[in-house]
Amino acid sequence: MSSNSTQKSISNGVMLNAYPDSIGNNLNDIVQMLQLPEFKNTFSLFYVLPTFFNSDLDRGFSIINYDINEELVSKQDIAALKELNIQLKFDIVLNHLSVASPQFKDLIANGDQSKYKDFFIDWNEFWKGNGTLGEDGVIIPNKEYLDKLFMRKSGLPILKIVFPDGQERPYWNTFYQKITFQKITVSDLQSLNITPEEANAICEKINSAIDENQDIQSLDLGSNAQLHVEVLKIVNNKREYLGQMDVNAKSPLVWEFYEDVLAKVASYGGQILRLDAFAYLHKAIGESNFFNKPGTWEYLARINEIAQRNNLELLPEIHAEYGLHLHEEVAKEGYAIYDFFLPGLCIHAIEKGTNKAILTWAKEIVAKGLKTVNMLGCHDGIPVLDLKGKEVNGVYQNGLLEDNEIEELMNLIIERGGLVKNLYGADGKKISYYQVNATYFSALGENEQKLALARAIQLFMPGIPQIWYLDIFAGTNDYAGVEKAGKDGHKEINRTTLSLENIQEGLKKEVVLKQLDMLRLRNTSKAFSGTLEFGVAAENELNLIWRNEEEFAQLNANLTTHEFSIQYTDSGEVKTL
């Protein structure tokens, strides 16, 4: 960990993971659930996803500001969680802010005169002298630079915005974006010296183009072509943006902003801070836009200095192939890391009846002293890319699974209803599967015994176990949620909102109560603060033993039959769960 003073304050217990409105209508309903006797002593931590703050897109990860979202969260809720001895983990999205943020709205309103002109990244200014200006007014970086860019969507990572003078400028936009044009009326054109017939003709042409999703900027107005600039200005004044705009970390204002944000989240009682998309923050000509070095390390160290002043423990979020060993580099710098390998490894072990890959990873964690937060399901997908090997400096470094095993794993989850997320090259072509979106229960074929075994394995793996709320209740793939969300709504497959009535019904199910018993043991037993031993086991078995002085907890599992047992000590008495 990066700070001894904060390390001592962070619980080694179990971490709940949910949105403020994942249960019922708001955070108060989750508090009510946690106050139920069945949930007593099951959690010591709570990772509250970022709709805790004010946001408008990507289910919270497009932050408008870091004030409390009062529609979903109250200060009383935070106080109630403290009464339950539950520590809080929050997100800060280092790489971007919403177009609805005060900073970006000021840029749109004031253009070159905005205080925040350099708070975001003008794409053409960034690449000036290092590319070719295209017909659309966007610089295409030279091939040797373009080939190094790591894309999260097809096409260049830009969003064009219109300045007050009518100029359209591209700004760096790695993730989500959407532009909506509102239809114009004859009254909108009153400032133009034209006849009612001409106004009607212009409105008809513009509004038809909006309906048909045509390029408004290059639209031919025919006999009214001389009015093109004036009409565009009127149309653009009714233009609405959605998007996550990359911030310019070279701007002192950005670092002032980070200072304010970290102080704010600490004031809410936060103790762990997850750094979302931090690896995309540092950008340099001729370098990858993903975890380039040494710039990313320098930025991470600067954030850590601010975090330590606010008694916050950092948890950098990073997805990369195992063979790149980037997770190890981050850990060597003293940070805890996410175990994005476990979700796929656990399914592989259970479906193939082999402990080889999962034990290889577990033993590596122990041998190298890695500090991890692990999971099965989460708000995102089941990672696939992370398990792969990677060629580094001309030498291929093996993954935790072979490519054909990863393909089989992915296809199995897809056959069970999962949806696929891809990565793209600079030319817009798909280059890799990224993750599969599904509930963990559905990924396991909706088999309750497999889900219980998966939970047992997770709780006996090294690291702080993070628990997705829906997995506790054996949630199934939510296709209605995906359909309602529309384009890019694949993640909603695993984000079903549960009512308090659903919770009460769930608490009658054996698979739910069995998980809660295991969570309580993991959260309260001193054994899990000790060391992990690997007992003798056949390839289709797991024998994991935690020892701490006189206390122990032991998992014996058969990966073929999926039966398992847990023995543990309670005040010196050996018991079976």
Residue, then its C-alpha position, 0 to 999 in steps of 0.5 A: m500500500s502507498s501509505n502506512s498511515t492509511q493502510k492501517s485504517i482500511s478494513n480487510g473485510v468484505m466490500l459491498n458494491a452497488y449504485p446508490d439506487s441499486i436497491g429500491n429508490n436511493l441509498n436509504d433503501i440499501v441502508q435499510m437492507l444492511q440493517l436487516p438481521e440477515f446482513k449483520n456483520t456481512f460487510s465492512l466496506f461499501y464501494v458506492l458507484p459514482t451516481f453518488f455524485n452528479s452525473d449525466l451519462d455512462r451510469g455515473f462515470s460522466i461526472i458533472n461535479y462531485d457534490i452529493n447527488e441529493e436525489l439519491v443520497s443524504k448525509q443521514d445515509i452516510a451517517a447510518l453507514k458509519e453507525l454500521n461500521i462500514q467504510l466507504k470507497f468512491d470513484i474519481v474519474l481522472n481522465h474526463l468530465s461531462v460536457a455538462s460540467p461547469q468547466f466545459k459549459d464555460l468553454i462552450a459559452n465563452g470559447d477562446q475567452s474561457k478560463y477553461k480553454d486549456f482545461f480540456i484538450d483541443w485535438n488540433e492544437f495537440w497534434k499541430g505540426n504532427g499530422t494532416l488536416g482533413e477535409d472535415g477540419v480535423i488533423i489526422p496524426n501521422k501514421e507512426y503516431l496514429d498507430k500507437l493510439f489505443m481506441r475505446k470506440s471506432g474512429l478518432p477519439i474526438l467530439k466537435i464543439v461549436f465556439p460562439d464565433g461559429q467555429e467548429r473545433p474537435y476536442w479529445n473524447t476517449f469514451y462516450q459522446k452524443i450530439t443532439f440537434q433540436k429542430i428549428t422553427v420559423s421564429d428562430l430565423q427572424s434575425l435573417n432578412i428572408t421571406p416566410e417562404e424562404a424560412n419555411a424552406i430552410c426549416e424543412k431542409i434542416n429538420s429533415a436532415i436532423d430526422e435522417n441523421q445527416d451531417i448538418q455542417s455540410l448541408d446544402l441550402g440550395s438557393n439560400a446557400q449564402l445564409h449557410v453560416e448564419v443558419l448554422k449558427i442558429v442550428n448550433n445554438k440549439r445543439e445539445y451535447l452528451g459526452q465525457m471530455d478528456v481533461n488536459a493534465k498539463s493545465p494547473l487548473v486541472w490539478e487545482f480541481y483534483e485537490d478540491v475533489l479529493a478533499k470533498v470525497a474525504s469529507y463524505g467519509g471516503q477512505i478508499l479512492r478508485l482511480d477510474a481511467f487514470a491510465y488514459l490521462h497522460k498524453a504525449i506525441g509519439e506515445s501511446n495514450f494508454f499508460n505511457k511512461p514515465g508520464t503516467w507514473e508521474y501523474l499517479a505520484r502527484i495524485n497520491e500526494i494529494a490523497q495522502r494529505n486527505n487520508l485516502e488510499l488509492l486503488p488504480e483501475i487498469h485493464a491490460e493483458y496479464g502478459l504485459h505484467l502492468h498489474e505487477e508494475v503498479a503493485k511494485e509502486g506500492y499500490a493495491i490493484y484490482d484482481f480482474f483475472l479472478p472472474g474468468l479464472c473462477i468460471h474456467a476452474i468450475e466449468k473445466g474442473t481444473n485448479k491449474a490456472i487459478l492456483t497459479w494466480a493465487k500463488e503468485i499473489v502470495a509469493k509477490g505480496l500483491k495487495t488486491v481487491n478481487m470480484l466476481g461480478c461488478h458494474d462492468g463486464i466479465p474481463v476477457l482481455d486481462l487473461k491474455g498473453k502479450e508480446v513484450n520487447g519481442v518476447y511473448q509473455n504467457g497469459l493465465l489462460e491460453d488464447n483458445e481457452i479464453e475463446e472457449l470461456m467467452n463463447l460459453i458465456i455468450e451461449r448463455g446470453g452474454l453480450v460482447k464489448n470490443l476494442y478498436g484500432a485507429d482504423g476503426k477495425k475491431i482488434s480484440y474482445y474486451q469483456v463479456n457482459a452478463t450476470y455472474f449467475s447467468a455466466l455460470g449457467e444459472n446453477e446455484q451450486k456453481l454460484a455458491l462455489a464461486r463465492a466460496i472460492q472468491l472469499f478464500m482467494p487473497g485480497i479484499p473481496q468486492i461483492w456485486y449486490l445482484d450476485i448475492f441474489a442470483g440475478t439473471n441477465d436483464y435483457a429488458g434493461v438492455e433494450k430500454a437502454g438502447k445503443d451501447g446499453h449492453k452493461e445494463i444486463n447486470r444492473t437490475t434494480l431490486s426492490l425491498e420486496n425482492i430482497q425479502e423474497g431473496l432472503k428465503k432462498e438457500v443460495v442467498l442465505k448460504q452466501l450471506d453466511m460465507l460473507r459473514l465468516r470472511n468478514t469477521s474471522k481473524a483467520f483471514s488476516g493471517t496467511l494463506e496455505f495451499g493444501v494437498a489437492a488433486e487437479n480437480e480440487l481446491n484445498l485453501i487454508w487461512r491461518n492466523e495464530e490459533e484461528f483457521a478457515q479451510l475450504n475443500a472444494n471439488l471442481t467436478t461435482h461442485e460440492f464444497s465444505i468450509q471448516y473454521t474455528d470460533s473461539g477455539e471451537v472447530k465448526t463446519l459452515 
